[in-house]
Amino acid sequence: MRSIISASISALAVIAATAAFGQQRVVSYYGDMDPTVLEGMQKVMDAFQEANPDIKIEFQNFDHEGYKTSIRNFLTAEPPDVVNWYSGNRMAPFVNSGQFLDVSDVWEENGLKDAFSSALASMTIDGKQWGIPWSYYQWGIYYNRDVYNELGLEVPSTWDEFLANCEVFKKAGVDCLTTGTKALWPAAGIFDYLDLRTNGYDFHMALTGGEVPWTDDRVKAVFAEWDKLVAPGYITANHAALDWQDAAALMVQGKAANYVMGNFLVAVLKEGGMSEESIGFMPFPTINPDVPRAEDAPTESMHIPAGAKNPEDAKKFLAFVATPEAQSVVNATIGQLPVNKNAEVADDPFVQAGFELLSTTPGGIAQFFDRDAPAEMAKIGMEGFQQFMVQPGQLDNILDRLEKARQRVYK
């Protein structure tokens, strides 16, 4: 990791050598970063200011929950020049209300559509780009290699192959898929992938954006695939009483084979005593081969408020953050993935696997259900997902409840 940071900072220094001195202007930048993320972004801000001595970045940090409320206030009242936010449906309300600036020119002038091809769809509304993505991390299926090897099973690439493995795991007394849905959100990861693999990215965004009824046959088709796990008992039986870390312990103990989760699971598995060699990662299997592969990858992005006082300098900063060098520096520091496919990544097998997965994603990047859907709809939806996994016979009632919520929340 040190070599990546050193090499990238050196490359940024080359950029700095071309800077011209002049009267210093200020770009105000608001965000919500924990200490490690702030450390990584501070390196980028420092490098930008070295390259542009006439521009000063003034960063103001907020706590995560306070920022969600504050951004709606300061975008209306006294907007800064740059804000951190998210792409996809979480970005859409600010775009639709005219509070984010179109930055398509930054993308065009810097040739970013190829470098950010995996995230292009999630940053695009009405054919225009509305921000710059700078970090994300992958979701997928993490699995216990030892359990697979003991039963002589191959890593599946299709849903049918995955289900066939599940039957073998069940006969061996192993949970094919473990999860802990006590906090609800892990169930949303399973739903996201089943929908993305069954109906595709555009449909998933339309559903989480309130444009599709939950009683639609295409939604029911997703639950029909889910029931292929639920009905035979392939999922950990008491998942509704488990925290997600408790389910991770089952994988460590060899009592479960697979887990749909984000890359942060790896650290928990290692802390539990699982060796790196025993941990495997695979993309969620293909269900409908006609649907381009899309992924869940919560993405951090920067945007320029429509009321920014210094939009041209803000665009310079966004273009700088988009460079492979800057993205290598910040993500090596925070242990996440650069979105620019030309950036370098840390020498970690799971980070490398995630970078390859997301950099080659043809179908689009979703943010995760509780980011792509409004908070109220997300909560009701995740409650429904958990209930279905416990009471699949209640599906019609669950979908009717979600549809009533959709009509109310998106009205």
C-alpha positions in Angstrom: 0.0 0.0 0.0 2.9 2.4 0.8 4.3 2.0 -2.7 1.0 2.8 -4.3 0.6 6.0 -2.1 4.2 7.0 -2.8 4.0 6.5 -6.6 0.6 8.3 -6.8 1.8 11.2 -4.7 4.9 11.5 -6.9 2.6 11.6 -10.0 0.5 14.3 -8.4 3.7 16.2 -7.7 4.5 16.2 -11.5 1.1 17.7 -12.0 1.9 20.3 -9.4 5.1 21.3 -11.2 3.0 22.9 -14.0 1.0 25.2 -11.6 0.8 28.9 -12.2 0.8 31.3 -9.3 -1.9 33.9 -8.9 -4.3 35.4 -6.5 -5.7 32.6 -4.2 -9.4 31.7 -4.6 -11.4 29.5 -2.2 -13.4 26.3 -3.0 -15.7 25.5 -0.1 -16.2 21.7 0.3 -18.6 20.0 2.7 -18.7 16.3 3.6 -19.1 13.6 6.2 -15.9 11.6 6.7 -14.6 9.4 9.5 -10.9 10.0 10.4 -9.4 7.5 8.0 -11.4 8.7 5.0 -10.6 12.3 5.9 -6.9 11.4 6.1 -7.0 10.0 2.6 -9.0 12.9 1.1 -6.7 15.4 2.9 -3.8 14.0 0.8 -5.7 14.7 -2.3 -6.7 18.2 -1.2 -3.1 19.0 -0.4 -1.9 17.7 -3.7 -4.6 19.8 -5.5 -3.6 22.9 -3.7 0.1 22.3 -4.5 -0.9 21.9 -8.2 -3.2 25.0 -8.0 -1.6 27.5 -5.6 -4.2 30.1 -6.6 -7.0 27.9 -5.3 -7.5 26.9 -1.6 -9.8 24.1 -0.6 -11.6 24.7 2.7 -13.2 21.5 4.0 -15.9 21.4 6.6 -16.7 18.0 8.1 -20.1 16.9 9.6 -21.2 13.8 11.4 -22.9 11.3 9.2 -26.5 11.6 10.4 -26.3 15.4 10.8 -25.0 15.7 7.3 -28.1 14.0 5.8 -30.2 16.8 7.3 -27.8 19.6 6.8 -27.3 19.1 3.1 -30.9 19.7 2.4 -30.7 23.0 4.3 -27.4 24.4 3.0 -28.1 23.5 -0.7 -31.1 25.9 -0.4 -29.6 28.6 1.8 -25.8 29.0 1.5 -24.5 26.2 -0.7 -20.7 25.4 -0.7 -18.9 24.8 -4.0 -18.5 21.0 -3.6 -20.5 18.5 -1.5 -20.1 14.8 -0.9 -23.1 12.6 -1.6 -24.1 9.4 -3.4 -25.0 8.5 -7.0 -28.0 6.7 -8.4 -31.5 7.3 -6.9 -29.9 9.1 -3.9 -28.6 11.8 -6.3 -31.8 12.1 -8.3 -33.9 14.3 -5.9 -31.2 17.0 -5.9 -30.8 16.8 -9.7 -34.6 16.9 -10.3 -35.0 19.9 -8.0 -32.2 21.8 -9.8 -29.8 21.8 -6.8 -26.9 19.9 -8.4 -25.0 21.3 -11.4 -24.6 19.5 -14.6 -20.9 18.5 -14.9 -21.0 16.7 -18.2 -18.3 19.1 -19.5 -15.9 17.7 -16.8 -16.5 14.2 -18.1 -16.1 15.2 -21.7 -13.0 17.3 -21.4 -11.2 14.7 -19.3 -12.4 11.6 -21.2 -14.0 10.1 -18.1 -16.8 8.0 -19.7 -14.3 5.2 -20.4 -12.4 5.5 -17.2 -15.6 5.5 -15.2 -17.6 3.2 -17.5 -18.8 1.0 -14.6 -20.3 4.0 -12.7 -21.5 6.0 -15.7 -25.1 4.9 -15.5 -25.4 5.7 -11.8 -24.0 9.2 -12.4 -26.2 9.9 -15.4 -29.7 11.4 -15.5 -31.3 12.7 -18.7 -28.1 11.9 -20.6 -26.0 14.2 -18.4 -23.5 13.6 -15.6 -24.1 15.2 -12.2 -21.0 14.4 -10.2 -17.7 12.5 -9.9 -17.5 9.1 -8.1 -14.3 8.7 -6.1 -14.6 5.5 -4.0 -16.7 2.4 -3.7 -16.6 -1.2 -2.5 -18.0 -4.4 -3.8 -20.8 -6.7 -2.7 -21.0 -10.3 -3.8 -20.9 -13.8 -2.4 -18.1 -14.7 0.1 -17.7 -18.4 0.6 -15.8 -21.0 2.7 -13.3 -22.6 0.4 -12.7 -25.5 2.8 -16.4 -26.5 2.9 -16.5 -26.4 -0.9 -13.4 -28.5 -1.2 -14.5 -31.1 1.4 -17.7 -31.7 -0.6 -15.9 -31.6 -3.9 -18.0 -28.7 -5.2 -17.0 -26.2 -7.9 -17.7 -22.4 -7.6 -20.9 -21.8 -9.5 -21.3 -19.2 -12.2 -25.1 -19.7 -12.8 -28.0 -19.7 -10.5 -28.9 -23.3 -11.3 -25.4 -24.4 -10.4 -25.6 -22.5 -7.1 -28.9 -24.2 -6.3 -27.5 -27.6 -7.1 -24.6 -26.9 -4.7 -27.2 -25.9 -2.1 -28.8 -29.3 -2.2 -25.4 -30.9 -1.6 -24.7 -28.5 1.3 -28.1 -29.3 2.9 -27.5 -33.0 2.8 -24.1 -32.5 4.5 -25.8 -30.4 7.3 -24.3 -27.1 6.1 -26.3 -23.9 5.5 -25.9 -23.1 1.8 -26.5 -19.4 2.5 -26.1 -17.7 5.8 -27.2 -14.2 6.8 -28.3 -12.3 9.9 -31.4 -10.2 9.3 -32.0 -8.9 12.8 -31.0 -5.5 11.6 -33.0 -6.0 8.3 -30.4 -4.6 5.8 -28.6 -7.9 5.0 -31.8 -9.2 3.5 -31.8 -6.2 1.2 -28.5 -7.3 -0.3 -30.1 -10.6 -1.3 -33.1 -8.9 -2.8 -30.9 -6.4 -4.7 -28.9 -9.2 -6.4 -31.9 -11.4 -7.2 -33.6 -8.4 -8.9 -30.5 -7.2 -10.7 -29.9 -10.7 -12.0 -33.5 -11.3 -12.9 -34.7 -7.9 -14.2 -31.5 -5.8 -14.6 -30.2 -2.4 -13.5 -32.8 -0.2 -15.2 -35.7 -2.1 -13.7 -34.1 -2.1 -10.3 -33.6 1.6 -10.4 -37.2 2.1 -11.5 -38.5 -0.1 -8.7 -36.5 1.7 -6.0 -37.4 5.0 -7.6 -41.1 4.3 -7.1 -41.9 3.9 -10.8 -42.9 0.2 -10.7 -45.7 -1.3 -8.6 -44.5 -3.9 -6.1 -47.4 -6.2 -7.3 -45.8 -6.2 -10.8 -45.2 -9.7 -12.2 -41.6 -8.9 -12.6 -41.2 -8.3 -8.9 -43.0 -11.5 -8.2 -40.5 -13.3 -10.4 -37.7 -12.1 -8.1 -39.4 -13.6 -5.1 -40.0 -16.8 -7.0 -36.2 -17.1 -7.4 -35.8 -16.2 -3.7 -38.2 -19.0 -2.8 -35.9 -21.5 -4.4 -33.6 -20.8 -1.4 -36.3 -20.3 1.2 -38.6 -23.3 0.6 -36.0 -26.0 0.7 -34.4 -24.5 3.8 -31.1 -23.5 2.2 -30.8 -20.3 4.4 -29.8 -20.3 8.0 -33.1 -21.0 9.9 -32.9 -18.5 12.7 -31.5 -15.6 10.6 -34.1 -13.1 11.9 -32.6 -13.4 15.4 -29.0 -13.1 14.3 -26.8 -10.0 13.8 -24.8 -10.1 10.6 -21.6 -10.8 12.6 -23.3 -13.8 14.2 -23.9 -15.3 10.7 -20.3 -14.7 9.8 -19.3 -16.9 12.8 -21.2 -19.8 11.1 -19.0 -19.4 8.1 -15.8 -19.4 10.3 -17.0 -22.6 12.0 -17.7 -24.3 8.6 -21.5 -24.5 9.4 -22.3 -22.2 6.4 -20.9 -22.1 2.9 -21.9 -18.7 1.4 -22.8 -15.2 2.5 -24.1 -12.3 0.4 -22.3 -9.3 1.9 -20.0 -6.4 1.3 -16.2 -6.5 1.4 -16.2 -5.4 5.1 -17.1 -9.1 5.9 -13.5 -10.2 5.2 -12.1 -8.4 8.3 -14.8 -10.0 10.5 -14.1 -13.5 9.1 -10.4 -13.0 9.7 -11.0 -11.7 13.2 -13.0 -14.8 13.9 -10.1 -17.0 13.0 -10.7 -17.8 9.3 -7.5 -17.8 7.2 -7.3 -15.7 4.1 -6.7 -18.8 2.1 -10.1 -20.2 3.3 -12.1 -17.2 2.2 -13.3 -17.1 -1.4 -15.2 -14.4 -3.3 -17.5 -14.8 -6.3 -19.9 -12.6 -8.2 -23.6 -13.3 -7.6 -24.5 -16.0 -10.2 -26.2 -15.3 -13.4 -30.0 -15.9 -13.4 -31.2 -14.4 -16.7 -28.3 -14.6 -19.2 -30.0 -11.8 -21.3 -29.6 -9.3 -18.4 -26.2 -7.5 -18.3 -24.3 -8.0 -15.1 -24.9 -5.2 -12.6 -23.5 -4.9 -9.1 -24.2 -3.4 -5.7 -21.3 -1.1 -4.8 -22.1 1.8 -2.5 -20.4 4.8 -4.1 -19.0 8.0 -2.7 -19.3 10.9 -5.1 -18.7 14.7 -5.3 -21.2 17.2 -6.7 -21.3 20.9 -7.3 -24.4 22.7 -6.0 -26.3 24.8 -8.5 -25.8 27.8 -6.2 -22.0 27.4 -5.9 -20.2 30.7 -5.9 -17.1 29.3 -7.6 -18.2 26.6 -10.0 -15.3 26.8 -12.4 -12.7 26.2 -9.7 -14.9 23.5 -8.2 -14.9 21.7 -11.6 -11.1 21.8 -11.6 -11.2 20.1 -8.2 -13.6 17.4 -9.5 -11.4 16.8 -12.5 -8.4 16.4 -10.2 -10.2 14.0 -7.9 -11.2 12.0 -11.0 -7.5 11.3 -12.0 -6.1 7.8 -11.5 -3.4 9.2 -9.2 -5.8 11.0 -6.8 -8.1 8.0 -6.7 -5.2 5.7 -6.0 -4.0 7.8 -3.1 -7.3 8.2 -1.3 -8.5 4.6 -1.7 -5.1 3.1 -0.7 -5.5 5.1 2.5 -9.0 4.0 3.3 -8.9 0.5 2.0 -11.6 0.8 -0.6 -11.7 0.8 -4.4 -11.0 3.6 -6.8 -13.7 4.0 -9.4 -11.3 5.1 -12.1 -10.4 1.8 -13.8 -6.9 3.1 -14.6 -6.0 3.7 -10.9 -3.8 1.4 -8.8 -5.3 -0.7 -6.0 -3.9 -2.1 -2.8 -2.2 -5.5 -2.9 -5.0 -7.3 -1.2 -6.7 -10.2 -3.0 -10.3 -9.1 -2.1 -9.7 -5.5 -3.0 -8.1 -6.7 -6.3 -11.1 -9.0 -7.0 -13.5 -6.2 -6.3 -11.7 -3.8 -8.6 -11.7 -6.3 -11.4 -15.4 -7.1 -10.8 -16.6 -3.4 -10.7 -14.3 -2.1 -13.4 -15.8 -4.6 -15.8 -19.4 -4.3 -14.8 -21.4 -3.7 -18.0 -24.9 -3.4 -16.5 -24.6 -0.6 -14.0 -23.8 0.0 -10.3 -26.6 0.1 -7.7 -26.0 1.8 -4.4 -27.8 -0.7 -2.1 -31.5 -0.9 -1.4 -31.5 1.5 1.6 -29.6 4.1 -0.4 -31.5 3.7 -3.7 -35.0 3.9 -2.1 -36.2 6.7 0.2 -35.7 6.0 3.9 -39.4 5.2 4.7 -39.7 2.9 1.7 -36.4 1.2 2.4 -37.5 0.4 6.0 -40.9 -1.0 5.0 -39.3 -2.9 2.1 -36.6 -4.5 4.3 -39.2 -5.5 6.8 -41.1 -7.2 4.0 -37.9 -9.0 2.8 -37.2 -10.4 6.3 -40.9 -11.5 6.7 -40.8 -13.3 3.3 -37.7 -15.3 4.4 -39.6 -16.4 7.5 -43.2 -16.6 6.1 -43.0 -17.1 2.4 -46.7 -17.9 2.3 -47.4 -14.2 3.2 -45.9 -12.9 -0.1 -49.1 -11.5 -1.5 -49.8 -9.6 1.7 -46.2 -8.4 1.9 -46.3 -7.1 -1.7 -49.7 -5.4 -1.1 -48.3 -3.6 1.9 -45.2 -2.5 0.0 -47.4 -1.3 -2.9 -49.5 0.8 -0.5 -46.3 2.3 0.9 -45.0 3.1 -2.6 -48.2 5.0 -3.4 -47.9 7.0 -0.2 -44.1 7.6 -0.1 -43.6 8.6 -3.8 -46.9 10.6 -4.1 
